[in-house]
Amino acid sequence: MEFKDLTTRVGLWYGNFMNNADPRTEDWFLMSSPLPQTVVIVAYIYFVKRLGPRLMEKRKAFHLKEVLIIYNFSVVALSLYMCYEYVMSGWGTGYTFHCDLVDYSDSPQAVRMAGTCWLYYFSKFIEMLDTIFFVLRKKNSQITFLHVYHHSIMPFTWWFGVRFAAGGQGTFHALLNCVVHVIMYSYYGLSALGPAYQKYLWWKKYLTTIQLIQFVIVTTHIWQYFFMKDCPYQFPIFIYIIGLYGLVFLLLFLNFWYHAYTKELVLKLSSFGCRIQLCDLAFSCFLFFNTCSFYTFVCTFNYKHLCIMLLESSLEDDFVYRPSPSNGLNYFLGLFSWMGKTLGPTHSTPVMVEGYRKTIVPVRTDVYMYTEWSIFVVTPSFVNSSPTSLV
């Protein structure tokens, strides 16, 4: 009896809640109830975290170069179109970037804005293919909590946005996100074309900075609501949700960047005896502006040498990039100069690295670059030996 009473109350609450929904979007695809999208999102999470990796465990990774090229540039085209629609339906034709209310009328411009909001919502399901491609290509390390959380929470919250507030102040972050996606998916698409196009991707190191700036702008724009004397925005709850969304993603992204690119390597360098206490700030800046755009640092140690593997991996690529010396190497030279190391003349030394005998082309005595896999071998000045056996 208590369970029946509870379900009755929930049903009444849901009915009253939905009475405030926008009638214009009621009959649109996936808009009748939040249940269908919830099923899709749960199935997505289960597939990318459990079922997919199990199915691919004993299978070879799929090579999806052509598929990725088509997919990424299709998302670019869709994002450009949504940018245009958001601008023409409000953000470039009357919105003030201050207190912008939702227009619930049936005017062509108001309906156009609502339609753009629905298209943005639906695009979040299309972007779930990002993770599915990771699974099929066995890039499981890319399927992080941050990645899955982002692709799950966005469509779920945007269902309520389209049903209740398809327009107004709460859509600015969608416009900004479309702009960022044009840049990001252009990079992914060009990366998928192959090594011949890497020279056109000099701007990739700014991708992470752009994403962080996006969250700062979104949070700043939406939080201005709390400092307005009078703004009768129809659903203030969405202001709180968007503000929390921007702040949470900013913190998650900063936390990911810190642990992935700063903390681990700094600690490993410290444990090896490198004197970095005087250059932590410079080291962090170096990592942020030059490596956070999908660089991965892996440090391995033996008794006499520190080997730093500098792998630059792309979300959409099957190959390992070969970063040019002008990108990261000069910063390494400067970094170890700040540590008080003496940089001597250059020479070449054949070494064994993971079973492969290759010629190391050093830039200085203390810094060696493994030309094929971009491995830097750093011999601290207090080690008096030649780096000829790293296996």
C-alpha positions, -999 to 999 in steps of 0.1 A, spaced: 0 0 0 28 24 8 46 16 -25 13 23 -44 9 56 -25 44 66 -34 40 58 -71 8 78 -71 25 108 -56 54 106 -80 29 103 -109 10 134 -97 43 154 -92 55 144 -127 22 154 -142 22 188 -125 59 192 -134 52 185 -171 23 209 -172 49 237 -172 67 223 -202 69 240 -236 40 227 -257 58 235 -289 84 208 -284 61 181 -270 57 161 -302 93 164 -313 116 133 -315 126 120 -280 107 149 -263 76 131 -251 93 116 -221 128 115 -205 126 77 -204 138 69 -240 169 91 -237 176 76 -203 176 41 -218 200 53 -246 224 69 -221 224 39 -197 230 16 -227 258 38 -239 275 38 -205 272 0 -202 286 -6 -237 316 17 -234 326 6 -199 317 -31 -199 302 -48 -230 323 -31 -257 358 -37 -241 348 -73 -234 337 -79 -270 370 -63 -283 393 -80 -258 403 -109 -282 396 -90 -314 419 -68 -334 413 -31 -333 394 -17 -362 411 8 -385 385 34 -391 405 61 -409 379 68 -436 350 66 -411 367 90 -387 375 115 -415 338 116 -426 325 116 -390 348 144 -377 342 168 -407 304 160 -405 304 172 -369 323 203 -379 297 210 -406 268 204 -381 285 226 -354 289 254 -380 253 252 -389 242 253 -353 264 283 -347 247 301 -376 212 291 -363 219 303 -328 232 336 -340 203 342 -364 176 331 -340 187 353 -311 223 358 -302 230 380 -332 195 395 -336 184 409 -303 199 390 -273 219 412 -249 242 387 -233 228 399 -200 192 390 -191 177 372 -220 143 356 -215 128 326 -233 104 335 -260 75 309 -259 56 324 -288 50 308 -322 69 336 -340 93 322 -367 124 334 -348 113 319 -315 104 285 -331 138 287 -350 156 291 -316 136 261 -301 145 240 -332 182 248 -329 181 238 -292 166 205 -301 192 200 -328 219 207 -303 204 182 -279 203 155 -306 239 163 -316 250 151 -282 238 116 -291 258 118 -323 289 127 -304 286 95 -283 302 79 -314 335 94 -301 335 69 -273 322 40 -294 351 46 -319 375 44 -289 361 10 -280 363 -3 -316 399 9 -319 407 -4 -285 417 30 -272 404 22 -237 428 46 -220 409 74 -236 376 63 -220 380 83 -188 355 93 -162 356 128 -175 349 117 -211 320 94 -202 305 118 -177 305 146 -203 289 126 -230 262 113 -206 252 144 -186 249 167 -216 220 150 -234 203 142 -201 202 178 -189 195 192 -223 163 172 -226 149 194 -198 163 225 -214 145 218 -247 112 209 -230 111 238 -206 135 266 -217 144 264 -254 159 298 -258 171 328 -238 200 331 -215 205 294 -209 215 288 -245 247 308 -246 269 279 -235 255 259 -264 266 285 -289 300 287 -273 303 249 -273 295 247 -310 323 272 -317 347 251 -297 336 219 -314 343 235 -348 379 239 -338 383 206 -320 367 184 -346 386 202 -374 417 191 -356 405 156 -352 395 154 -388 429 167 -401 447 144 -377 428 114 -392 440 124 -427 475 111 -418 511 123 -411 512 145 -443 489 170 -426 507 173 -393 524 205 -404 490 222 -405 482 213 -369 506 237 -352 477 251 -333 468 218 -315 486 229 -284 460 256 -278 430 231 -278 431 225 -240 435 262 -233 404 269 -255 384 243 -236 393 258 -203 385 293 -215 351 280 -226 343 268 -191 354 301 -176 333 322 -200 302 299 -195 305 302 -158 311 339 -158 282 346 -182 256 325 -163 267 336 -128 260 373 -137 224 364 -131 230 364 -93 242 400 -95 213 413 -115 188 434 -96 158 423 -117 159 395 -142 126 375 -145 141 345 -162 114 319 -164 133 289 -151 161 300 -126 168 263 -119 185 261 -152 208 290 -143 220 270 -113 224 238 -134 244 256 -161 265 274 -135 272 242 -117 279 224 -150 305 250 -160 322 250 -126 323 212 -123 337 207 -157 363 234 -151 374 217 -119 373 183 -134 394 194 -164 419 212 -143 422 182 -120 427 159 -150 454 182 -164 472 185 -131 473 148 -125 480 138 -161 506 164 -170 522 180 -139 520 161 -106 531 126 -118 561 138 -138 572 163 -112 571 137 -84 591 112 -105 617 138 -114 619 147 -77 623 111 -66 652 107 -91 671 136 -75 665 164 -100 665 198 -84 632 212 -96 620 230 -65 631 263 -80 613 258 -113 580 242 -104 561 272 -118 580 273 -150 577 236 -153 539 237 -149 536 265 -174 557 245 -199 534 215 -195 502 235 -198 510 255 -228 530 228 -247 519 194 -237 484 193 -223 470 190 -258 471 152 -257 508 147 -248 515 118 -225 547 117 -204 560 83 -193 590 81 -171 610 49 -167 641 45 -145 671 23 -142 702 27 -119 719 53 -139 696 70 -163 662 87 -165 643 80 -197 614 102 -205 591 90 -233 573 119 -249 544 105 -268 519 128 -284 487 109 -290 455 122 -307 420 111 -299 414 104 -335 447 89 -347 463 55 -351 498 67 -353 523 83 -330 533 118 -338 569 129 -341 571 163 -324 597 185 -339 626 196 -318 614 232 -319 582 222 -300 591 204 -268 629 199 -270 639 235 -265 618 236 -234 635 205 -221 669 220 -226 658 251 -208 642 231 -180 673 211 -173 694 243 -175 672 257 -148 679 226 -128 715 235 -128 726 208 -153 756 214 -176 748 210 -212 778 199 -232 785 193 -269 764 171 -291 772 135 -303 754 104 -314 752 72 -294 737 38 -303 715 25 -275 691 -3 -267 655 8 -260 629 -19 -253 648 -44 -275 653 -20 -304 688 -9 -313 685 26 -327 708 56 -330 702 84 -306 707 119 -320 713 140 -289 711 177 -288 733 180 -258 754 155 -238 727 153 -212 696 152 -235 692 126 -261 663 122 -286 653 88 -298 644 99 -333 618 72 -341 597 71 -310 606 106 -297 622 93 -265 643 117 -245 671 101 -225 683 125 -198 716 117 -180 719 139 -149 753 155 -145 761 136 -113 760 103 -133 794 96 -148 785 70 -174 775 67 -210 738 60 -218 744 29 -238 722 3 -221 687 13 -212 671 -21 -214 
